[in-house]
Amino acid sequence: MLFAAIAHAEALSAQRVIWPAHPGRPEDENAIDLDLASSIIDRALLVEQLARLDNQHDSAVISIETPHADLTDRQLVGLAADLAVPVKTLWWWGGQSDEAHRQRDRWLGLFRESGLWKPAETVASGRA
């Protein structure tokens, strides 16, 4: 996926790829999974370096940034609140898959606390 993103960025003459990977821990919204955070950062750096080695063009170097790699769930929701992100635009909002239900269950409590989601709003599936 990251190699494809780099290829796409190169085609667009972009200089960076933003990878919003998040190492939050569903069981503790105030902590991150340090192993996962390290893996996210390491993977971005390694793919970036491999892409440089494989670069057969004289094009600019494309960097991979991981701005969420050290944010807890609570911090990420705080950032979303600061940016006034519409909760209904999140991929899981109206999703019917098991994963969408898990993510909705994981995040809605924090979104309620932040004021981004009001109980008067309803999820397409009827679950809150």
N, C-alpha and C positions, 0 to 999 in steps of 0.2 A: 504494500500500500504506500509506504513512504517513497519507494523508488518511483512508483507511478506518479506520486505527487510532485516529486522533483522533475520528472520528465514533463509533466504538465506545466509546472512553473517555468521551466526552460522554454517551452513553446510560447508562453505568454511573456517572455522576457522579464519575469519576476526575479527578485533576488533572494526571496525567502519563502519558506513554507511554514505555516503555523499549524502545529499538531496539538490539538487541545486535549491530549490524554490526561486523565485525572486519577490519582492514586488514592482516592478517598476510601474510607473503611465504613461500610454500611452499618456495622455494629457500634461505631463511635464517630459521630459527626465532628468531633474536635481533634481527630488524629488522622494521620495518613499512613499508608502501608509503605514503610521506608524501602523495603525490597522492591516493591513495584515502582516507586518514585525513582529509585536508582536505575532500574531497568528501562524506564521511559527515557531518562536522560541519556543513558549509555547507548540505547538503540538509536536515538536521534543522532548522536555524535558519530556512531559507527556507520550508519547509512550515509550520513553527510560525507564522511571520509571515503567510503567506497565509491560514492558517486563522483568524487573528485578524481579518484584513481581511474575510473572508467570514462571520464570526460575526454572524448576524442575531439571535441571542438575547442576553440579558443574562447568559449563563452564564459561569462562571469560565474563565479562560485555561488552556489545557492545554499543558504543556511537553513537549518531546521530549528525552529524555536518551539519550546515547550512551556508556555507561560503558566499553565495550570499544574505543573508537575510537583509543586510544593504547597498546594492549597488544600486545606481540609474541606469537607463538604460544607461546613458552616461558612468558611471564608468564600467559597465559590458562590454560595447563595447570596452572601453579602455583596459580592461583586455584581452579581446579576441584579440585585436590588438597586445598587448605585447606578447601574446602566438602564434601569427600568425595563428589563427584558420581559416581553410578554410570555407568560408561562404557556399559553396555548400554542406557541410556536415551537416548543420542545418536541422532539421526535416521538416521545412516549405519550404525549398528552391524550390523543384520541386512539392510540394503538390498542389492538385487541390481543396481541401476542402475550405469552406468559412473561417474557422479558419486559414488555411495556408495562404490564401490571406490577412487576417487581420494582421497576424504576419509579413508577408513580407512587407506590407505597413508601419507597425509600425517601423521596424528595418532598412530597407534599407537606409533611409536617414542618419542615424547615421553611418552605415557601410561605406557609401560613404565618409562621413567626415573623418573617421578614416583611409581611404585608404585600408580597407579590401575588398571592392567591387568596381570594376571599371565599369563605364557605358558600356564598350565594352562587358562585360559579359552579358549573357542573362539568364533569368529565363526560365525554361522549358515551362511554360505556355505562355511565350511571354510578360508577365507583368513585369515591372521594379519597 
